[in-house]
Amino acid sequence: MAPLTLLKFSSEDCGTCHRMSHYDARVAEELGLEFVSVMLQDTATYRRYRRVLLAQYPNKEGMGWPTYLLVSDVDAAFVIHGELRGGMAKGDFRARLSASLPAAAEPPGSAV
């Protein structure tokens, strides 16, 4: 399986997105994931990953702030393996993200 990437779609104006930025990348790294922050105001990065977001939310309806998409093969024929929406505490974020990992992608010793 291709490496898994966690894409975080957020906005500079979102307080919840900012609060979660204190731990989201670190938790993703602990779980063996690549992490990419996609600020909607960063047009170059947003353009690069927009197709992934629109595959899940064609008209952006139902998105939360922030929205995280767990994706394999992000730069090619990507597959979305899971999503997290909205703000949550660090422990909840870790637990929900861990539960979204495909069984083969879970890091050693991470059995739930």
BAVO-560019 format. One line per 8 residues: number of its first residue (from 1); their letters; for each residue x, y, z of C-alpha. Coordinates in nm, 4 decimals, padded with zeros to 6 digits. Example, Ala and Ser with C-alpha at 12.3 -4.5 7.8 and 13.67 -1.06 7.14 Angstrom:
BEGIN
1> AS> 01.2300,-00.4500,00.7800  01.3670,-00.1060,00.7140 .
REM end
This chain:
BEGIN
1> MAPLTLLK> 00.0000,00.0000,00.0000  00.1186,00.3521,-00.0775  00.2189,00.5672,00.2208  -00.0739,00.7300,00.3963  -00.1054,01.1062,00.4110  -00.3293,01.3064,00.6409  -00.4511,01.6196,00.4639  -00.5812,01.8970,00.6901 .
9> FSSEDCGT> -00.8126,02.1404,00.5125  -00.8444,02.4548,00.7217  -00.8588,02.8318,00.7182  -00.6429,03.1011,00.8727  -00.9603,03.2504,01.0219  -01.0644,02.9314,01.2050  -00.9900,02.9318,01.5781  -01.0594,02.5595,01.6115 .
17> CHRMSHYD> -00.8203,02.4846,01.3253  -00.5530,02.6900,01.4994  -00.6029,02.5145,01.8346  -00.5766,02.1715,01.6742  -00.2558,02.2744,01.4967  -00.0815,02.2469,01.8344  -00.1048,01.8659,01.8151  -00.2502,01.7326,01.4895 .
25> ARVAEELG> 00.0755,01.7057,01.2933  00.2532,01.5506,01.5922  -00.0191,01.2858,01.6381  -00.0133,01.2058,01.2652  00.3647,01.1614,01.2800  00.3353,00.9353,01.5882  00.0983,00.7153,01.3866  00.3429,00.6964,01.0954 .
33> LEFVSVML> 00.1496,00.9280,00.8637  00.2692,01.2059,00.6394  00.0929,01.5320,00.7272  00.0024,01.8165,00.4927  -00.1665,02.1332,00.6107  -00.3827,02.2786,00.3333  -00.4861,02.6325,00.4233  -00.7565,02.7536,00.1887 .
41> QDTATYRR> -00.5693,03.0860,00.1668  -00.2528,02.9103,00.0402  -00.3645,02.8912,-00.3205  -00.0701,02.6857,-00.4502  -00.1129,02.4113,-00.1884  -00.4915,02.4240,-00.2108  -00.4803,02.3810,-00.5906  -00.2530,02.0780,-00.5495 .
49> YRRVLLAQ> -00.4955,01.8948,-00.3148  -00.8305,02.0424,-00.4237  -00.9207,01.7338,-00.6297  -00.8988,01.5180,-00.3157  -01.1263,01.7518,-00.1191  -01.3778,01.7753,-00.4031  -01.3893,01.3956,-00.4393  -01.5238,01.3808,-00.0821 .
57> YPNKEGMG> -01.7148,01.7118,-00.0835  -01.8064,01.8044,-00.4432  -01.9641,02.1355,-00.3390  -01.7915,02.1584,00.0026  -02.1280,02.1055,00.1752  -02.0979,01.9166,00.5032  -01.7319,01.9962,00.5604  -01.6219,02.0674,00.9141 .
65> WPTYLLVS> -01.3511,02.3067,01.0260  -01.0999,02.1605,01.0074  -01.1551,01.8625,00.7781  -00.8928,01.5879,00.7755  -00.8781,01.3303,00.4960  -00.6668,01.0157,00.5304  -00.5416,00.9371,00.1808  -00.3104,00.6886,00.0115 .
73> DVDAAFVI> -00.1301,00.7659,-00.3139  -00.2204,01.1331,-00.2693  -00.0304,01.2558,-00.5772  -00.1688,00.9968,-00.8175  -00.4839,00.7817,-00.8220  -00.5620,00.8539,-00.4565  -00.7898,00.6553,-00.2264  -00.9609,00.8188,00.0721 .
81> HGELRGGM> -00.9480,00.5830,00.3723  -01.1154,00.8016,00.6305  -01.2046,01.1488,00.7452  -01.2341,01.3532,01.0605  -01.4312,01.6760,01.0815  -01.4429,01.9524,01.3358  -01.2587,02.0238,01.6558  -01.1778,01.7639,01.9200 .
89> AKGDFRAR> -00.9406,01.7076,02.2076  -00.5995,01.5518,02.1387  -00.6943,01.2119,02.2849  -01.0147,01.1950,02.0812  -00.8255,01.3011,01.7694  -00.5650,01.0262,01.8217  -00.8306,00.7608,01.8887  -01.0459,00.8529,01.5879 .
97> LSASLPAA> -00.7471,00.8810,01.3570  -00.6132,00.5445,01.4762  -00.9535,00.3868,01.4129  -00.9450,00.5192,01.0532  -00.6150,00.3511,00.9705  -00.6353,00.0460,00.7457  -00.5190,-00.2588,00.9459  -00.1979,-00.2998,00.7433 .
105> AEPPGSAV> -00.1039,00.0662,00.8015  -00.1242,00.0668,01.1809  00.2156,00.1181,01.3436  00.3566,-00.1663,01.5571  00.2154,-00.1809,01.9086  -00.0901,00.0261,01.8193  -00.3531,-00.2464,01.8509  -00.6792,-00.0983,01.9702 .
REM end
